[in-house]
Amino acid sequence: MSFVSTAAQPSASLTNGVLIRRYEARDRKAVRHLCCETGFLGKAIDPIFQDREIFADYLTRYYTDIEPESSFVLEQEGIVKGYLLGSYRPFRQQLFNFFNNIHLFTRGMAKYPFYNNATRDFIGWILRTSWKEVPQAPRRSAHFHFNILPEAQGLAHSTKLMNSYLDHLRSKNVLQVYGQVVTFEARRGARVFERYGFQVLNRSEITKYRKTHPEPVYLTTVLKELS
C-alpha cells in the first residue's frame, strides 16, 4: 500500500471506526495535547522539557491558527488520536516563525529561573547546538509533520491520513512536499518513507538524545514529487 492516491478524497473518511477528517477549531486543544504526549520520541515531552505551552506553541501554533485548512486529524471513538499538520505557504510560515520564535524565546527566558535542570539543559541544547543539527530542507516546498498515538497506529490509517493531505496539495497545484521526521530503527526508519514514494534527501543526528536513548536518533528530510 502506498501514500499515493489517484482519486480525490472526501473531507472525511470513516474506516473500521477510525475517522480521518479535516482539522477544525475545536481540535486545537487535543492537537496541542497530543503534540506534547508524543514529543519525546513518541512519548510525553515532560521528562526533558516541562513547559507544554511553549512546546505546543512552537510546533503547532502556525498550523492551527494561521493555516488550519492544510491540516487533518485521525479520530477514534470521538477522540483525536493523530494529526497531520501541513502547510503549502512556506514564505508565510517562515515569516510567522521568525516573530513567533522571538516571542517564545522571550517567554522562555522570563520563566528560565523556575525551570528544572532537564528543561534548562534542553534550552541550552537549543541555543548552542540545535541550529547546527537541523538538516537542510527545500525552502519553497509544502511540508508536513504528523503524530499518531500507539493505539491508533496502523499502515491503513497512516496512509489515509497522508493521502488526504496529498490530495489537498494537488488541489492547490503543489508540485512537491517534504517532511522532517525523527527517525530511528525501532520507530520510523527512513526506509518506511521510501516505500511510500518519498526520497530521503539527508539526515542529521540529534545529539540531545544520546543520554536518553540507546541508539542514534536522526532528523531526516524526505521529499516527494507530486506532478
Stockholm file with secondary structure:
# STOCKHOLM 1.0

chainA/1-227         MSFVSTAAQPSASLTNGVLIRRYEARDRKAVRHLCCETGFLGKAIDPIFQDREIFADYLTRYYTDIEPESSFVLEQEGIVKGYLLGSYRPFRQQLFNFFNNIHLFTRGMAKYPFYNNATRDFIGWILRTSWKEVPQAPRRSAHFHFNILPEAQGLAHSTKLMNSYLDHLRSKNVLQVYGQVVTFEARRGARVFERYGFQVLNRSEITKYRKTHPEPVYLTTVLKELS
#=GR chainA/1-227 SS CCSCCSSCCCSEEEETTEEEEECCGGGHHHHHHHHHHSTBTTBCSTTTCCCHHHHHHHHHHIIIIICGGGCEEEEETTEEEEEEEEESCHHHHHHHHHHHHHHHHHHHHHHGGGSCHHHHHHHHHIIIIIHHHSCCCCSSSEEEEEEECGGGCCHHHHHHHHHHHHHHHHHTTCCEEEEEEEECTTSCCHHHHHHTTCEEEEEEECGGGTTTCSSCCEEEEEEEECC
#=GC SS_cons         CCSCCSSCCCSEEEETTEEEEECCGGGHHHHHHHHHHSTBTTBCSTTTCCCHHHHHHHHHHIIIIICGGGCEEEEETTEEEEEEEEESCHHHHHHHHHHHHHHHHHHHHHHGGGSCHHHHHHHHHIIIIIHHHSCCCCSSSEEEEEEECGGGCCHHHHHHHHHHHHHHHHHTTCCEEEEEEEECTTSCCHHHHHHTTCEEEEEEECGGGTTTCSSCCEEEEEEEECC
//
